[in-house]
Amino acid sequence: MIDISGVGVFLGLDVGKSAHHGHGLTPAGKKVFDKPLPNSEPKLRAVLDKLRTKFGTVLVIVDQPASIGALPLAVARDAGCQVAYLPGLAMRRIADLYPGEAKTDARDAAVIADAARTMPHRLRSLELGDEIAAELTVLVGFDQDLAGEATSGRIRGLLTQFHPSLERVLGPRLDHQAVTWLLERYGSPAALRKAGRRKLVKAIRPKAPRIAQRLIDDVFDALDEQTVVVPGTGTLDVVVPSLARSLAAVHEQRRALEVQIEALLEAHPLSQVLTSMPGVGVRPAAVLLVTVGDGSSFPSAAHLASYPGLAPTTKSSGTSIHGEHAPRGGNRQIKRAMFLSAFAALHDLASRTYYDRCRARGKTHTQALLRLARHRISVLFAMLRDGTFYEPRTPRLA
């Protein structure tokens, strides 16, 4: 929890694109500032310097630390102020405790300031990250945007509509550059058949030397399964190559971005700790680094597990309601990173043993992976706290 014992004024900022609204409260709850602040360094610095001169230590609290909230935080740090972050969901729930239903910048800023003054346990630390972490934050955000664009659903939908057998062969492999290259040039069943088996094997072998022959054999087996031509199949020669080019371009951008992320990650002191855990590659490690950091802002492993929604939520009321259920909220970036890393770690003996035990208890594949991710995040918390590498051992089932 953030120490507020020496704070002279709590300055809550409801950040905006062109201006922020600031609301300042003393530890006793007296309002000392309530004005809009232009999103410019001179104006922000003038207000912070004035508050520091009059009240001493200033704690600046925002509900959005990145993007439009980045400049006020940077100015506050440079001006010698403390900074903290009140998560947006917590702020909205706290706002419901205050009278009135209005939603204004001034009210939000007042809620942020008063919550920091009366409920400091709700605040999250915003220690000054190094340049590596700041650059990683930008690159990881861009990579996630690209991941949203790298969707193969449209191609798979068209292939399913006109040639389901071909979709079953190529659809699951659309992430492979050899498959997208193939569809860029031969987007329809007729074009593939006309090119011929030998020519296609020779063409994709440089991009997929181990699976070239098997892939083309599977393609022609799929082509032989369907003799009828569904009306509209001729449009695939126009649409599929265009979609494949777009998908290949996004994949190429992500591969280039991964190289940059990996280079930054290797320079960070926690990178070796994170990547020592089986299944934690470049992208999951980068996501964990920019969202969790060294884990010091979480009091325990249980708190860290509940942040992405990996810990079950308990509901109890008298004797009629008592149980646990999977939460719907949480940080989706961390949850996805831990879920995918758990899936990738099934080759690890300890992780596989835990997964198999969950399946033996009747859990589905997804449920078993979520439980494995929950266990792994506890191990990760201990690794970050102690700065130690992963030590394989068979975990006990809870």
Buried (B, 14 or more C-beta within 10 A) or exposed (E): EBEBEEBBBBBBBBBBEEBBBBBBBBBEEEEBBBEBBEBEBEBBBEBBBEBBEEBEBBBBBBBBBBEBBBBBBBBBBEBEBBBBBBBEEBBEEBBEEEEEEEEEBBBBBBBBBBBBBBEBEBBBBBEEBEEBBBBBBEBBBBBEEBEEEBBBEEBBEBBBEBBBBBBBBBBEBBEBBBBBBBBBBBBBBBBBBEBEBEEBBEBBBEBBEEBBBEBBEBBBEBBEEBEEEEEEBEEBBEBBBEBBBBBBBBBEBBEEBBEBBBEBBEEBEBBEBBBBBBBBBBBBBBBBBBBBBBBEBBEEBBEBBBBBBBBBBEEEEEEEEEEEEEBEEBBEBBBBBBBBBBBBBBEBEBBBBBBEBBEEEEBEEEBBBBBBBBBBBBBBBEBBBEEEEBEEEEBEEE
